[in-house]
């Protein structure tokens, strides 16, 4: 088994070798399709350590009864000294039991690899561009952005750990009307900084106090030059200065969550470089954009002033959309979709795969942008896989009641507010305790609760409990040692088996693009450790520290140390610190 090969992949390779032998012996036809053969832990641990469906999947190709084929597979498997039993269950499943030495070697592997245990080469260096957050540069980061930010960042860490070359990208939407509103809002604060009474913030402008420093900065730079000047004279300068200030704030807010992007791409720069025109020309050459009339709104009578207008339309119906979509507006400006497809075309030039993390409110646009990316990349002779992960909003609660809004932001709770109250690690881990597309409530009281029902505490406490045990043992002159691991019993081995799932979980989570699987796994591992610990309260022979048996104590401390290492590695993927005391 190589350092980068999971234990489960190692045994999958052994079963593959058995199937090769059966082909050589004529029990399987050459080149049998094995794509659906699986090797994984059985649902019930009592059935064994691994299970495979090989006989059931291949029986038809072998023109054999599944159990008869299973008999032949078992005959080969039981020749392996590391396999103590291979039993046939039901219609042809094969349950495999591994020798104790296999698990003890895996424990030694965790110790040898340390922080690299679970790291995989499966990604083979493929470059994956992950675009996440991409909030409009009009204010501080709020909790509506938080979940997508954490999911995106954890996904990047997961993919990197699984062997991918990852680009973290933020798309700055600095070309739309919202940044003109931002500039006007900053001008209002500029007037305020120069001593004018501005009264109530007019409807349609951004009301938050966060723009006061921007106004003061502009007042310091321009004095009263633009106080009564027409908008055309100051709008561009105020827009650029405001966007710069907002991006500084956004970077600072994301840093509080431990998030840094590699690339910030500007929508305005994209358009200035003519990228949308380039994409449109390419699509027209492929007959995927044509000039046509947009259909009237469906399901209701069109407005009285509605008139059919000829627009450049992308043939998204060719890719499963319900209607073709405009890439320009009637005034010639780019639609959001038109600019967005050009942006993805640009990203695909430097990546082997693209992933976007979007809010669930954008679900309706997934089909069309997926179609556009497919058209652009495949038409250019490159197949660049594109995946959109949708993230639901987070409902903030305090003791079961909705949280009031923040005065500083104007109408939302900022990430900075939440991190300051409960800490970065609590925020990050909590955001990954449910699937991203599931609804979530973030209750300030519950996320800091010292309870097994709080997964943040539960996992952190397992790691802290391990270090507390190691400190207590050290005070008695005891330390971890691998010299007597054969003294470990069945309860210890069950804990090793759970820890040994980690590399498999990393590969599966990376393949599915689902970092929350690591959080779920860590909760399972913490549960296994706490159960082992609590069993020692009822059965003294299971306690970590055996005062009358130093060699067994050293072996158990070694086991606990490696469980702690796995927890630490998993938390590192999630961007969460593994605390040593609580």
C-alpha positions in Angstrom: 0.0 0.0 0.0 1.5 3.4 -1.0 1.5 6.4 1.4 -1.2 8.1 -0.7 -3.4 5.0 -1.2 -6.3 4.6 1.2 -6.7 1.3 3.0 -10.0 0.8 1.2 -8.4 1.5 -2.2 -5.7 -1.0 -1.4 -8.2 -3.7 -0.9 -10.2 -2.6 -3.9 -7.0 -3.2 -5.9 -6.6 -6.6 -4.3 -10.2 -7.5 -5.4 -9.4 -6.1 -8.8 -6.4 -8.5 -8.9 -8.6 -11.4 -8.0 -11.0 -10.5 -10.9 -7.9 -10.4 -13.2 -7.1 -13.9 -12.1 -10.6 -15.1 -12.7 -10.4 -13.7 -16.3 -7.2 -15.6 -16.8 -8.9 -18.7 -15.4 -11.8 -18.3 -17.8 -14.4 -17.6 -15.0 -14.9 -14.0 -16.2 -14.8 -12.8 -19.8 -11.8 -10.7 -20.7 -12.4 -6.9 -20.3 -15.4 -7.3 -18.0 -17.0 -4.0 -17.1 -16.1 -3.4 -13.5 -17.2 0.2 -13.2 -20.0 -0.6 -10.8 -17.9 -2.8 -8.5 -17.7 -1.3 -5.0 -15.5 -2.0 -2.0 -16.7 -0.2 1.1 -17.4 -0.8 4.8 -20.6 -2.7 5.4 -23.5 -0.7 6.9 -23.4 -3.0 9.9 -19.9 -3.3 11.4 -20.9 -6.7 12.8 -20.8 -8.1 9.2 -17.1 -7.4 8.8 -14.6 -4.7 7.9 -15.2 -4.4 4.1 -17.9 -5.6 1.7 -18.0 -5.9 -2.1 -20.8 -6.4 -4.6 -18.4 -7.8 -7.2 -20.1 -11.1 -7.7 -23.5 -9.6 -8.0 -22.3 -6.9 -10.5 -20.4 -9.4 -12.7 -22.5 -12.5 -12.5 -24.5 -11.7 -15.7 -21.2 -11.1 -17.7 -19.8 -14.3 -16.3 -23.0 -16.1 -17.1 -23.0 -17.4 -13.6 -25.1 -17.5 -10.5 -23.9 -14.6 -8.2 -23.2 -16.9 -5.2 -21.3 -19.3 -7.4 -19.1 -16.5 -8.7 -18.8 -15.2 -5.1 -17.4 -18.7 -4.1 -14.6 -18.3 -6.6 -13.8 -14.8 -5.5 -13.7 -15.9 -1.8 -11.4 -18.8 -2.7 -8.8 -16.3 -3.9 -9.4 -13.8 -1.1 -8.8 -16.3 1.7 -5.3 -17.0 0.4 -4.4 -13.5 1.5 -2.8 -13.6 5.0 -4.3 -10.2 5.9 -7.8 -11.5 5.3 -9.1 -13.7 8.2 -12.5 -14.4 6.7 -14.5 -13.8 3.5 -18.2 -14.7 3.8 -21.0 -14.7 1.3 -24.2 -13.0 2.4 -27.7 -12.8 0.8 -27.7 -13.0 -3.0 -24.0 -12.7 -3.3 -22.5 -9.9 -1.2 -19.0 -10.7 0.1 -18.1 -9.6 3.7 -14.4 -9.4 4.5 -12.7 -9.4 7.8 -9.2 -8.1 8.1 -6.5 -9.3 10.5 -5.8 -7.2 13.5 -2.3 -6.5 12.1 -3.9 -4.5 9.2 -5.5 -2.0 11.6 -2.4 -1.8 13.8 -0.3 -1.0 10.7 -2.9 1.7 9.7 -2.5 3.2 13.2 1.3 3.3 12.6 0.6 4.9 9.2 -1.3 7.7 10.8 1.6 8.4 13.2 4.1 8.3 10.3 2.2 10.6 8.0 1.0 13.0 10.7 -0.5 16.1 9.2 -0.4 14.4 5.8 -2.6 11.4 6.8 -5.6 11.4 4.5 -3.9 13.5 1.9 -4.5 12.1 -1.6 -3.0 12.4 -5.1 -6.4 11.6 -6.6 -6.7 15.1 -8.0 -3.5 14.6 -10.0 -2.8 18.3 -10.0 -5.9 19.2 -12.1 -6.6 22.9 -11.7 -10.0 23.8 -10.3 -11.3 27.3 -10.2 -13.7 27.8 -7.3 -15.6 31.1 -7.4 -17.3 31.9 -4.1 -18.7 34.9 -2.2 -18.6 37.4 -5.1 -20.9 39.8 -3.1 -21.7 43.2 -4.6 -19.0 45.6 -3.4 -21.6 47.9 -1.7 -21.1 47.2 2.0 -19.6 44.9 4.6 -20.0 41.1 4.5 -23.3 40.0 6.1 -24.5 36.6 7.3 -26.3 36.1 4.0 -22.8 35.7 2.5 -21.3 33.7 5.4 -22.4 30.2 4.6 -21.4 30.4 0.9 -18.0 31.9 2.0 -17.3 29.0 4.4 -18.5 26.3 2.1 -16.4 27.7 -0.7 -13.3 28.1 1.4 -13.6 24.6 2.9 -14.2 23.1 -0.5 -11.0 24.7 -1.7 -9.0 23.2 1.2 -10.6 19.8 0.7 -9.8 19.8 -3.0 -6.2 20.9 -2.3 -5.9 18.1 0.3 -7.2 15.7 -2.3 -4.5 16.6 -4.8 -6.0 19.4 -6.9 -4.4 22.8 -7.8 -7.0 25.2 -6.6 -7.7 28.8 -7.6 -9.9 30.8 -5.1 -11.7 33.5 -7.1 -13.9 36.4 -6.2 -15.9 38.1 -9.0 -16.3 41.8 -8.3 -19.6 43.1 -9.7 -18.4 46.6 -10.3 -20.1 47.4 -13.6 -23.8 47.5 -12.7 -26.2 50.2 -11.5 -25.6 49.2 -7.8 -22.1 50.8 -7.8 -23.5 54.1 -9.1 -25.9 54.0 -6.2 -22.9 53.3 -3.9 -21.1 56.4 -5.3 -24.2 58.6 -4.7 -24.5 57.2 -1.2 -20.8 58.0 -0.6 -21.4 61.5 -2.0 -24.1 62.0 0.6 -21.6 61.0 3.4 -19.0 63.3 1.8 -21.4 66.2 2.2 -22.0 65.1 5.8 -18.2 65.0 6.4 -18.0 68.6 5.2 -20.6 69.7 7.7 -23.8 69.6 5.7 -27.0 68.3 7.4 -28.1 65.4 5.3 -31.2 64.4 7.3 -32.8 61.0 6.7 -31.0 58.8 4.1 -33.2 59.0 0.9 -34.9 55.9 -0.3 -32.8 53.9 -2.7 -29.4 54.9 -1.2 -27.3 52.7 1.1 -28.1 53.8 4.7 -25.3 52.1 6.8 -22.9 53.9 8.9 -20.0 52.0 7.2 -20.0 54.7 4.5 -19.1 57.5 6.9 -15.4 56.8 6.8 -15.6 56.7 3.0 -17.2 60.2 3.0 -14.5 61.4 5.4 -11.8 60.0 3.1 -13.3 61.7 0.1 -13.6 65.0 1.9 -10.0 64.8 2.9 -9.0 64.1 -0.7 -11.2 66.6 -2.6 -12.2 69.2 0.0 -15.4 71.0 -1.1 -14.6 70.7 -4.8 -17.5 68.3 -5.5 -19.9 69.6 -2.9 -22.3 71.3 -5.3 -20.8 70.0 -8.6 -23.0 68.1 -11.1 -23.0 64.3 -10.7 -21.2 63.8 -14.0 -18.1 65.5 -12.6 -17.7 63.3 -9.6 -19.6 60.0 -10.2 -16.7 58.0 -11.8 -14.1 59.1 -9.2 -16.5 58.5 -6.2 -17.5 55.1 -7.7 -13.8 54.0 -8.0 -12.9 55.2 -4.5 -16.0 53.7 -2.9 -15.5 50.3 -4.6 -11.9 50.3 -3.4 -13.0 51.1 0.1 -15.7 48.4 0.1 -13.3 45.8 -1.2 -10.9 46.6 1.6 -13.7 46.1 4.0 -14.8 42.9 2.4 -11.3 41.5 2.5 -11.0 42.4 6.2 -14.4 40.8 6.9 -13.4 37.6 5.1 -10.1 37.5 6.9 -12.0 37.3 10.2 -13.3 34.0 8.9 -9.8 32.9 7.8 -10.6 33.4 4.1 -8.3 34.8 1.5 -8.9 34.7 -2.3 -6.2 34.2 -4.9 -7.9 36.3 -7.6 -10.3 39.2 -7.7 -11.7 39.6 -11.1 -13.4 42.8 -12.1 -16.6 42.8 -14.2 -15.8 46.3 -15.4 -12.3 45.2 -16.5 -13.8 42.2 -18.2 -16.2 44.4 -20.2 -13.4 47.0 -20.9 -11.3 44.2 -22.4 -14.1 43.3 -24.8 -14.6 39.8 -23.4 -18.4 39.7 -23.7 -18.0 40.7 -27.4 -15.5 38.0 -27.9 -17.8 35.4 -26.3 -20.7 36.6 -28.4 -18.7 36.4 -31.7 -17.6 32.9 -30.8 -21.2 31.8 -30.0 -22.5 33.4 -33.2 -19.9 31.5 -35.2 -21.3 28.3 -33.6 -24.9 29.4 -34.4 -25.6 29.5 -30.7 -26.5 33.2 -30.6 -29.0 34.7 -33.0 -31.1 37.9 -33.3 -34.6 37.2 -32.4 -37.6 38.5 -30.4 -37.9 37.7 -26.8 -41.1 35.8 -25.9 -43.8 37.6 -23.8 -43.8 36.7 -20.1 -45.4 33.4 -19.5 -48.4 32.6 -17.3 -49.9 36.1 -17.5 -50.9 38.7 -20.0 -48.0 41.0 -21.0 -48.0 44.6 -19.7 -49.8 47.1 -21.9 -46.6 48.8 -22.8 -44.8 45.5 -23.7 -43.5 45.3 -27.2 -41.5 42.6 -28.9 -37.9 43.7 -29.2 -35.2 42.0 -31.3 -32.3 41.0 -29.1 -29.3 38.8 -29.4 -30.5 35.5 -27.9 -28.4 32.5 -26.7 -29.9 29.1 -27.8 -30.2 27.8 -24.3 -33.2 25.6 -25.3 -30.7 23.5 -27.2 -29.2 22.6 -23.8 -32.4 22.0 -21.9 -33.5 25.5 -20.9 -37.2 26.4 -21.3 -36.5 29.4 -23.5 -33.6 31.2 -25.3 -32.0 33.9 -23.2 -30.9 37.4 -24.1 -27.3 38.4 -23.7 -27.9 42.1 -24.2 -30.7 44.5 -23.2 -32.7 46.7 -25.6 -30.3 49.6 -24.8 -27.3 47.5 -26.0 -25.9 46.9 -22.5 -25.0 43.4 -21.4 -27.5 41.4 -19.4 -26.1 39.8 -16.2 -26.2 36.5 -18.1 -24.3 38.0 -21.1 -21.5 39.3 -18.9 -21.5 36.1 -16.8 -21.0 33.8 -19.7 -18.1 35.8 -20.9 -16.6 35.7 -17.4 -16.9 31.9 -17.3 -15.3 31.7 -20.7 -12.4 33.7 -19.3 -12.1 31.5 -16.2 -12.1 28.4 -18.4 -8.9 29.6 -20.2 -6.8 28.9 -17.1 -8.6 26.0 -15.4 -9.5 22.3 -16.0 -12.7 22.5 -14.0 -15.0 25.3 -12.7 -17.1 25.4 -9.5 -19.4 28.2 -8.5 -20.9 28.6 -5.0 -24.2 30.5 -5.4 -27.1 31.4 -3.2 -30.1 29.3 -3.6 -32.0 32.3 -5.0 -30.0 32.0 -8.2 -31.2 28.4 -8.8 -33.2 29.5 -11.8 -30.1 30.6 -13.8 -28.1 27.4 -13.3 -29.4 25.6 -16.4 -28.6 28.5 -18.8 -25.1 29.3 -17.5 -24.3 25.6 -17.5 -25.4 25.4 -21.1 -23.4 28.5 -22.0 -20.2 27.2 -20.4 -20.6 23.8 -22.1 -21.1 25.6 -25.5 -18.1 27.9 -25.0 -15.6 25.4 -23.7 -16.6 22.4 -25.9 -16.8 24.7 -28.9 -13.3 25.8 -28.2 -12.1 22.2 -28.2 -11.9 21.9 -24.4 -14.3 20.0 -22.1 -14.2 22.0 -18.9 -16.6 20.5 -16.3 -18.7 23.1 -14.6 -20.6 22.6 -11.3 -22.8 25.0 -9.3 -23.3 24.4 -5.6 -26.4 26.1 -4.2 -26.3 27.4 -0.6 -29.4 28.2 1.4 -29.7 31.3 3.6 -29.0 31.2 7.3 -31.7 32.4 9.7 -30.1 34.1 12.7 -31.7 33.3 16.1 -31.1 34.1 19.7 -32.9 31.9 22.2 -35.4 31.0 19.6 -36.1 34.6 18.5 -35.0 36.2 15.3 -32.0 38.5 15.7 -32.5 42.3 15.3 -30.6 44.0 12.5 -27.3 45.9 12.9 -27.3 49.6 13.0 -23.8 49.8 11.5 -24.8 47.9 8.4 -28.3 49.5 8.1 -30.3 46.4 7.4 -28.4 43.2 8.1 -26.1 41.4 10.6 -22.4 41.5 9.6 -20.0 38.6 9.7 -17.7 40.7 11.8 -20.5 41.1 14.4 -21.0 37.3 14.6 -17.3 36.3 14.6 -16.7 38.9 17.4 -19.4 37.3 19.5 -18.9 33.5 19.0 -15.5 33.2 17.3 -14.3 32.1 13.8 -14.2 28.4 14.5 -17.7 28.2 15.8 -19.0 30.0 12.8 -17.1 27.9 10.3 -17.9 24.5 11.8 -21.5 25.4 12.3 -21.9 26.4 8.6 -20.8 22.9 7.7 -23.0 20.9 10.0 -25.8 20.6 7.4 -25.9 20.1 3.7 -25.5 23.5 2.0 -28.9 23.2 0.2 -30.7 22.5 3.4 -32.3 25.3 5.5 -30.2 26.4 8.6 -30.8 28.2 11.8 -27.8 29.8 13.6 -28.8 30.3 17.2 -26.2 32.3 19.1 -27.0 30.4 22.3 -26.9 26.9 20.9 -23.7 27.2 18.9 -21.6 27.9 22.0 -23.5 25.4 24.2 -21.2 22.9 26.0 -23.4 19.9 24.9 -23.1 16.7 22.9 -26.0 18.1 20.8 -23.6 20.9 19.6 -21.3 19.3 17.1 -18.8 22.2 17.3 -18.3 21.5 21.0 -18.5 17.8 20.6 -15.7 17.5 18.2 -13.5 20.1 19.8 -14.0 18.4 23.2 -12.9 15.1 21.8 -9.6 16.6 20.8 -9.2 18.5 24.0 -10.0 15.4 26.1 -7.3 13.5 24.3 -4.7 16.1 25.1 -6.0 16.3 28.7 -5.4 12.6 29.0 -1.9 12.9 27.5 -1.0 15.6 30.0 -2.4 13.6 32.9 -0.4 10.5 31.7 2.8 12.6 31.4 2.4 13.7 35.0 2.6 10.0 35.9 5.6 9.4 33.7 3.6 7.7 31.0 3.8 8.4 27.3 2.5 7.0 24.0 4.4 4.1 22.5 3.8 1.8 19.5 5.8 -1.1 20.9 2.9 -3.1 22.3 -0.1 -2.4 20.1 -0.9 -6.1 20.0 -2.3 -5.6 23.5 -5.2 -3.5 22.1 -8.5 -5.3 22.2 -11.7 -5.2 20.1 -13.0 -2.0 21.6 -9.7 -0.3 20.7 -9.8 -1.8 17.2 -13.3 -0.4 16.6 -11.9 3.1 17.3 -9.0 2.5 14.9 -11.4 1.4 12.2 -13.3 4.6 12.5 -10.2 6.7 12.4 -9.0 4.7 9.3 -12.1 5.9 7.4 -10.7 9.4 7.1 -8.7 9.0 3.8 -11.7 7.4 2.1 -13.9 10.2 3.4 -11.5 12.8 2.0 -11.6 11.2 -1.5 -15.3 10.7 -1.5 -16.0 14.3 -0.2 -13.7 15.8 -2.8 -15.2 13.8 -5.6 -18.7 14.9 -4.6 -17.5 18.5 -3.9 -19.1 18.3 -0.5 -16.9 19.5 2.4 -19.8 19.0 4.9 -19.0 15.3 4.7 -15.8 15.9 6.6 -17.8 17.7 9.4 -20.2 14.8 9.5 -17.4 12.3 9.7 -15.6 14.2 12.5 -18.8 14.1 14.5 -18.9 10.3 14.0 -15.2 9.9 15.0 -15.7 12.1 18.1 -18.8 10.1 19.0 -16.7 6.9 18.8 -14.0 8.3 21.0 -16.4 9.7 23.6 -18.2 6.3 23.7 -14.9 4.5 24.2 -14.0 6.9 27.0 -17.4 6.6 28.7 -17.2 2.8 28.5 -14.1 3.1 30.7 -16.3 4.5 33.4 -18.3 1.3 33.6 -15.4 -1.1 32.8 -12.1 -0.2 34.3 -10.2 -2.4 31.8 -11.2 0.0 29.0 -9.7 3.1 30.7 -7.0 4.9 28.8 -4.7 5.0 31.8 -4.1 1.6 33.4 -2.1 2.3 36.6 -1.0 -1.4 36.8 -0.3 -1.9 33.1 2.2 0.6 31.7 2.6 -1.1 28.3 -1.2 -1.2 27.6 -1.5 2.4 28.8 1.3 3.4 26.3 -0.5 1.6 23.5 -3.8 3.2 24.3 -2.2 6.6 24.6 -0.6 6.0 21.1 -4.1 5.1 19.8 -5.6 8.3 21.4 -2.8 10.4 19.9 -3.6 9.1 16.4 -7.3 9.7 16.8 -6.4 13.3 17.8 -4.2 13.6 14.7 -7.2 12.5 12.5 -9.5 15.0 14.2 -6.8 17.7 13.7 -6.4 16.9 10.0 -10.2 17.0 9.4 -10.6 20.3 11.3 -7.7 21.8 9.2 -9.7 21.0 6.0 -12.6 22.9 7.5 -10.4 25.8 8.6 -11.1 25.2 12.3 -8.4 25.1 15.0 -8.1 21.9 17.1 -8.0 23.2 20.6 -6.1 21.4 23.3 -8.1 22.5 26.3 -11.6 23.8 26.9 
